């Protein structure tokens, strides 16, 4: 996990250097403090996929380049075999497997997300980003907060929502949850 965070941080620093962007600009875009952003750039703290997506859209760089260090090349189709998508562990409890990392110019970012249980007393981190999001539970049970609403999703349940609303999830029943997340 630390290696992933460090590599993402190095790519963010490289982007800033190439485009001559000050840390304050990216921190403001992400709605975080400059010191928090600088920790992320050093790989000492995580940066949410939502914020990576904001950065990728603002500066015209592929989300894949920020997350995985690879530029997508396929234009007609991109096949991802079961369990073979590029993966990044954003933090100890979250693992993202990209399902379309090699498709250039895609309009959505599909992931298989695995969230490990952290305990009911640990607060969920809420994120928001432009666009919309679709989640479908593949295995386990997930508590999803959207704005002031708390929803329980079981295997087979799905939800489509406005991603500008603060949202966050956690695994329930002391068991990991796996779900398909598509960010539009």
Secondary structure per residue as TSV (DSSP state, phi and psi in degrees):
chain	resnum	aa	ss	phi	psi
A	1	X	-	360.0	-46.4
A	2	X	H	-61.0	-37.3
A	3	X	H	-62.4	-43.5
A	4	X	H	-59.7	-47.2
A	5	X	H	-64.4	-39.8
A	6	X	H	-64.4	-43.2
A	7	X	H	-65.2	-42.1
A	8	X	H	-62.5	-43.7
A	9	X	H	-59.1	-42.1
A	10	X	H	-63.9	-39.5
A	11	X	H	-67.0	-37.9
A	12	X	H	-63.5	-43.9
A	13	X	H	-62.7	-41.9
A	14	X	H	-60.8	-42.2
A	15	X	H	-61.1	-46.7
A	16	X	H	-61.2	-42.2
A	17	X	H	-63.3	-46.5
A	18	X	H	-64.6	-41.9
A	19	X	H	-93.6	1.9
A	20	X	T	53.8	55.5
A	21	X	-	-106.5	136.6
A	22	X	-	-81.5	148.8
A	23	X	H	-57.1	-32.4
A	24	X	H	-59.7	-36.9
A	25	X	H	-65.5	-44.8
A	26	X	H	-72.0	-38.7
A	27	X	H	-59.9	-43.4
A	28	X	H	-63.9	-42.9
A	29	X	H	-57.6	-40.0
A	30	X	H	-86.5	-9.7
A	31	X	T	71.7	35.9
A	32	X	S	-129.6	168.7
A	33	X	-	-75.1	158.0
A	34	X	H	-62.0	-41.7
A	35	X	H	-65.1	-36.8
A	36	X	H	-65.5	-44.2
A	37	X	H	-61.5	-43.8
A	38	X	H	-62.7	-34.1
A	39	X	H	-64.5	-38.3
A	40	X	H	-66.0	-41.3
A	41	X	H	-64.4	-30.3
A	42	X	T	-84.9	-3.8
A	43	X	T	79.0	17.1
A	44	X	S	-93.8	-11.6
A	45	X	S	-149.2	155.1
A	46	X	-	-88.3	155.7
A	47	X	-	-118.8	128.1
A	48	X	-	-66.4	155.4
A	49	X	H	-60.9	-35.9
A	50	X	H	-59.2	-44.3
A	51	X	H	-70.8	-36.7
A	52	X	H	-61.7	-38.0
A	53	X	H	-66.1	-40.1
A	54	X	H	-59.5	-45.4
A	55	X	H	-64.3	-44.2
A	56	X	H	-62.7	-41.2
A	57	X	H	-70.5	-42.4
A	58	X	H	-63.1	-41.0
A	59	X	H	-105.6	8.9
A	60	X	T	65.5	36.3
A	61	X	-	-118.6	143.1
A	62	X	-	-61.9	139.4
A	63	X	H	-57.3	-35.5
A	64	X	H	-61.4	-37.5
A	65	X	H	-64.1	-43.2
A	66	X	H	-67.8	-43.9
A	67	X	H	-78.6	-43.4
A	68	X	H	-117.6	-11.0
A	69	X	S	76.7	17.7
A	70	X	-	-127.3	137.5
A	71	X	-	-88.1	130.6
A	72	X	-	-66.7	146.3
A	73	X	-	-122.5	-23.8
A	74	X	B	-79.8	141.6
A	75	X	S	-115.4	-32.4
A	76	X	S	-88.8	-42.5
A	77	X	-	-162.9	163.1
A	78	X	-	-142.7	119.0
A	79	X	-	-96.9	129.8
A	80	X	-	-117.8	116.2
A	81	X	-	-75.8	153.5
A	82	X	T	-49.0	124.4
A	83	X	T	74.3	5.7
A	84	X	-	-107.0	5.0
A	85	X	S	-69.8	152.0
A	86	X	-	-60.4	136.6
A	87	X	E	-120.9	147.0
A	88	X	E	-139.5	131.1
A	89	X	E	-96.9	103.5
A	90	X	E	-70.4	-35.2
A	91	X	E	-156.1	173.5
A	92	X	T	-54.1	-37.0
A	93	X	T	-93.9	-9.0
A	94	X	E	-122.5	129.5
A	95	X	E	-125.0	128.4
A	96	X	E	-110.4	128.4
A	97	X	E	-114.7	113.9
A	98	X	E	-74.2	135.2
A	99	X	S	-102.8	-3.0
A	100	X	S	-142.1	27.3
A	101	X	T	-59.8	-26.1
A	102	X	T	-93.4	-0.8
A	103	X	B	-92.1	120.0
A	104	X	T	-79.5	135.9
A	105	X	T	72.9	24.3
A	106	X	-	-66.9	156.3
A	107	X	S	-97.4	-9.4
A	108	X	-	-143.3	158.7
A	109	X	E	-119.3	100.4
A	110	X	E	-90.4	138.3
A	111	X	E	-137.5	150.1
A	112	X	E	-96.7	121.1
A	113	X	E	-111.6	131.5
A	114	X	E	-115.1	125.1
A	115	X	E	-116.1	124.5
A	116	X	-	-85.7	149.6
A	117	X	-	-67.0	140.8
A	118	X	-	-119.3	-6.3
A	119	X	-	102.6	145.7
A	120	X	T	-68.8	-21.2
A	121	X	T	-85.9	-7.3
A	122	X	S	-87.5	121.3
A	123	X	-	-68.1	146.1
A	124	X	-	-75.5	144.0
A	125	X	-	-85.8	124.3
A	126	X	-	-96.1	137.4
A	127	X	B	-126.3	161.3
A	128	X	-	-146.4	153.2
A	129	X	-	-157.6	163.4
A	130	X	S	-64.5	155.0
A	131	X	S	95.3	-155.1
A	132	X	E	-130.9	165.0
A	133	X	E	-142.4	144.8
A	134	X	E	-122.5	130.9
A	135	X	E	-127.0	137.6
A	136	X	E	-135.7	123.1
A	137	X	E	-74.4	125.9
A	138	X	E	-95.1	-39.5
A	139	X	E	-153.0	134.1
A	140	X	S	96.3	-168.0
A	141	X	-	-131.1	136.3
A	142	X	E	-124.8	137.2
A	143	X	E	-97.0	125.3
A	144	X	E	-120.8	123.8
A	145	X	E	-99.1	129.1
A	146	X	E	-131.0	112.0
A	147	X	T	60.4	-124.4
A	148	X	T	-96.4	3.5
A	149	X	E	-93.9	138.8
A	150	X	E	-115.9	121.2
A	151	X	E	-121.5	145.2
A	152	X	E	-109.1	124.4
A	153	X	E	-115.5	130.4
A	154	X	-	-106.4	172.3
A	155	X	T	-49.5	128.5
A	156	X	T	92.2	-17.5
A	157	X	-	-75.6	148.6
A	158	X	E	-139.9	160.6
A	159	X	E	-148.8	142.8
A	160	X	E	-122.0	128.9
A	161	X	E	-147.7	164.6
A	162	X	E	-75.9	111.6
A	163	X	T	-76.1	-4.8
A	164	X	T	-75.9	-16.2
A	165	X	S	-77.0	139.0
A	166	X	-	-58.6	130.1
A	167	X	E	-143.9	152.1
A	168	X	E	-164.3	157.4
A	169	X	E	-137.3	162.8
A	170	X	E	-150.3	154.4
A	171	X	E	-77.4	141.5
A	172	X	-	-111.1	171.4
A	173	X	T	61.8	26.2
A	174	X	T	55.5	33.4
A	175	X	S	-136.0	143.9
A	176	X	-	-63.9	155.5
A	177	X	E	-121.7	139.1
A	178	X	E	-121.5	130.3
A	179	X	E	-145.2	155.7
A	180	X	E	-86.4	126.2
A	181	X	E	-121.4	127.7
A	182	X	E	-121.1	120.6
A	183	X	E	-104.5	122.7
A	184	X	-	-105.8	360.0
